[in-house]
Amino acid sequence: MRVEALVRRTPVTISPGATIRQAAEVFAREKIGLLVVASSISPVKAQAVVSERDIVRAVAKGNALGAQLDTIATKKLVSVKRSDRASKAVRLMTENGIRHLVVENDDGTLFGVLSIRDFFREAKLLQGFLRDESKEFHGVD
Amino acid sequence: MRVEALVRRTPVTISPGATIRQAAEVFAREKIGLLVVASSISPVKAQAVVSERDIVRAVAKGNALGAQLDTIATKKLVSVKRSDRASKAVRLMTENGIRHLVVENDDGTLFGVLSIRDFFREAKLLQGFLRDESKEFHGVD
């Protein structure tokens, strides 16, 4: 399975000049866990990312919420190509302890964001657990 | 597989009188996604939950960060018993679109929090994806 088969929606981007509060507004509205910081002029390339956790950390530190997003954004991107194998994405998430990956087209432009939830939706994984249940139900161990 | 086999750590609780900012501090320190609002006097029972997303929403709405946590906490708990099947937890998360569940002991006291990540760590799930890769490597489809 390739990464591109798992990505469910077009990525939500935000300009580097936006504020922390504006980012929080986008998170609340879009119900996503990762925002890609990018210029809106194509070709769109990910410059940085901001997670919900980054917003929470800013609150914890008492940062001004009107401060520019790039004061809290992560510039070191962890990304995969859309044509990469899903197993590579699993490995990167696990190794880096993160829940989202930036997914790029093969030319390095932004394709989307892969979330740990996207894997979870994948029928095969759910089936593993449902199979367990069925085994228990039928008394097999 | 039972829920209790998947829960990895003791739950992190916070008092209902804490502020939104204090909750953000706990999230940042503990690297968790869900805080259980509970009195610290045993027997500890979950009264409500606060997610990282609730903090982000409070920022988006411009809530005062010194306000009490119970202004943003979710009182309607989605929970499982520690002895419930993992498949029930999967179903509850999927149906409710949530990433965490409160896990109770059979007497209703707090056992822990189950995160979508706890499933992901489970070797069986990872193996599914790694097996896919291996098949592709060997040219099987």
HADDOCK unambig.tbl for C-alpha pairs under 7 A between the chains (distance, minus, plus):
assign (segid A and resid 1 and name CA) (segid B and resid 132 and name CA) 6.57 0.50 0.50
assign (segid A and resid 21 and name CA) (segid B and resid 59 and name CA) 6.17 0.50 0.50
assign (segid A and resid 21 and name CA) (segid B and resid 60 and name CA) 5.76 0.50 0.50
assign (segid A and resid 24 and name CA) (segid B and resid 56 and name CA) 5.42 0.50 0.50
assign (segid A and resid 24 and name CA) (segid B and resid 57 and name CA) 6.60 0.50 0.50
assign (segid A and resid 24 and name CA) (segid B and resid 59 and name CA) 6.13 0.50 0.50
assign (segid A and resid 24 and name CA) (segid B and resid 60 and name CA) 4.84 0.50 0.50
assign (segid A and resid 25 and name CA) (segid B and resid 60 and name CA) 4.37 0.50 0.50
assign (segid A and resid 28 and name CA) (segid B and resid 56 and name CA) 6.82 0.50 0.50
assign (segid A and resid 28 and name CA) (segid B and resid 57 and name CA) 5.37 0.50 0.50
assign (segid A and resid 28 and name CA) (segid B and resid 60 and name CA) 6.75 0.50 0.50
assign (segid A and resid 52 and name CA) (segid B and resid 52 and name CA) 6.83 0.50 0.50
assign (segid A and resid 52 and name CA) (segid B and resid 53 and name CA) 6.78 0.50 0.50
assign (segid A and resid 52 and name CA) (segid B and resid 56 and name CA) 6.64 0.50 0.50
assign (segid A and resid 53 and name CA) (segid B and resid 52 and name CA) 6.78 0.50 0.50
assign (segid A and resid 55 and name CA) (segid B and resid 56 and name CA) 6.48 0.50 0.50
assign (segid A and resid 56 and name CA) (segid B and resid 24 and name CA) 5.42 0.50 0.50
assign (segid A and resid 56 and name CA) (segid B and resid 28 and name CA) 6.84 0.50 0.50
assign (segid A and resid 56 and name CA) (segid B and resid 52 and name CA) 6.65 0.50 0.50
assign (segid A and resid 56 and name CA) (segid B and resid 55 and name CA) 6.48 0.50 0.50
assign (segid A and resid 56 and name CA) (segid B and resid 56 and name CA) 6.54 0.50 0.50
assign (segid A and resid 57 and name CA) (segid B and resid 24 and name CA) 6.60 0.50 0.50
assign (segid A and resid 57 and name CA) (segid B and resid 28 and name CA) 5.39 0.50 0.50
assign (segid A and resid 59 and name CA) (segid B and resid 21 and name CA) 6.18 0.50 0.50
assign (segid A and resid 59 and name CA) (segid B and resid 24 and name CA) 6.14 0.50 0.50
assign (segid A and resid 60 and name CA) (segid B and resid 21 and name CA) 5.78 0.50 0.50
assign (segid A and resid 60 and name CA) (segid B and resid 24 and name CA) 4.85 0.50 0.50
assign (segid A and resid 60 and name CA) (segid B and resid 25 and name CA) 4.40 0.50 0.50
assign (segid A and resid 60 and name CA) (segid B and resid 28 and name CA) 6.77 0.50 0.50
assign (segid A and resid 85 and name CA) (segid B and resid 133 and name CA) 6.86 0.50 0.50
assign (segid A and resid 86 and name CA) (segid B and resid 129 and name CA) 6.69 0.50 0.50
assign (segid A and resid 87 and name CA) (segid B and resid 129 and name CA) 5.19 0.50 0.50
assign (segid A and resid 87 and name CA) (segid B and resid 130 and name CA) 5.44 0.50 0.50
assign (segid A and resid 87 and name CA) (segid B and resid 133 and name CA) 6.36 0.50 0.50
assign (segid A and resid 125 and name CA) (segid B and resid 125 and name CA) 5.83 0.50 0.50
assign (segid A and resid 129 and name CA) (segid B and resid 86 and name CA) 6.71 0.50 0.50
assign (segid A and resid 129 and name CA) (segid B and resid 87 and name CA) 5.24 0.50 0.50
assign (segid A and resid 130 and name CA) (segid B and resid 87 and name CA) 5.46 0.50 0.50
assign (segid A and resid 132 and name CA) (segid B and resid 1 and name CA) 6.50 0.50 0.50
assign (segid A and resid 133 and name CA) (segid B and resid 85 and name CA) 6.88 0.50 0.50
assign (segid A and resid 133 and name CA) (segid B and resid 87 and name CA) 6.39 0.50 0.50
